[in-house]
Amino acid sequence: MKAASGFFDRASAQAEAGDFQAAGSLILKALDQERRAGVVGPQVLQLIKPRS
Protein backbone atom coordinates (compact mmCIF):
# COMPACT_ATOMS: atom_id res chain seq x y z
CA MET A 1 0.00 0.00 0.00
CA LYS A 2 2.93 2.34 0.61
CA ALA A 3 4.05 1.86 -2.98
CA ALA A 4 0.56 2.66 -4.27
CA SER A 5 0.41 5.78 -2.11
CA GLY A 6 3.77 6.89 -3.47
CA PHE A 7 2.59 6.44 -7.05
CA PHE A 8 -0.60 8.43 -6.33
CA ASP A 9 1.46 11.25 -4.79
CA ARG A 10 3.79 11.34 -7.78
CA ALA A 11 0.80 11.27 -10.14
CA SER A 12 -0.70 14.26 -8.36
CA ALA A 13 2.54 16.21 -8.70
CA GLN A 14 2.77 15.34 -12.41
CA ALA A 15 -0.84 16.40 -13.00
CA GLU A 16 -0.23 19.73 -11.25
CA ALA A 17 2.81 20.23 -13.49
CA GLY A 18 0.62 19.59 -16.54
CA ASP A 19 2.10 16.22 -17.55
CA PHE A 20 -1.16 14.28 -17.73
CA GLN A 21 0.29 11.35 -19.67
CA ALA A 22 2.85 10.66 -16.94
CA ALA A 23 0.17 11.16 -14.27
CA GLY A 24 -2.08 8.61 -15.96
CA SER A 25 0.74 6.09 -16.16
CA LEU A 26 1.51 6.54 -12.47
CA ILE A 27 -2.16 6.11 -11.56
CA LEU A 28 -2.25 2.81 -13.42
CA LYS A 29 0.87 1.66 -11.58
CA ALA A 30 -0.73 2.66 -8.27
CA LEU A 31 -3.90 0.72 -9.08
CA ASP A 32 -1.78 -2.32 -9.92
CA GLN A 33 -0.01 -2.05 -6.57
CA GLU A 34 -3.38 -1.83 -4.78
CA ARG A 35 -4.60 -4.92 -6.61
CA ARG A 36 -1.47 -6.82 -5.68
CA ALA A 37 -1.88 -5.80 -2.04
CA GLY A 38 -5.35 -7.37 -2.02
CA VAL A 39 -7.22 -4.21 -1.20
CA VAL A 40 -10.88 -4.83 -0.44
CA GLY A 41 -13.41 -2.61 -2.16
CA PRO A 42 -14.13 -1.35 -5.65
CA GLN A 43 -11.32 -0.10 -7.82
CA VAL A 44 -11.62 2.23 -10.78
CA LEU A 45 -10.95 -0.45 -13.39
CA GLN A 46 -13.57 -2.77 -11.86
CA LEU A 47 -16.14 0.01 -11.95
CA ILE A 48 -15.49 0.73 -15.63
CA LYS A 49 -15.56 -2.90 -16.79
CA PRO A 50 -17.64 -5.25 -14.60
CA ARG A 51 -16.38 -8.79 -14.18
CA SER A 52 -18.15 -11.54 -16.11
Secondary structure by P-SEA (a helix, b strand, c coil): caaaaaaaaaaaaaaaacaaaaaaaaaaaaaaaaaaaccccccccccccccc
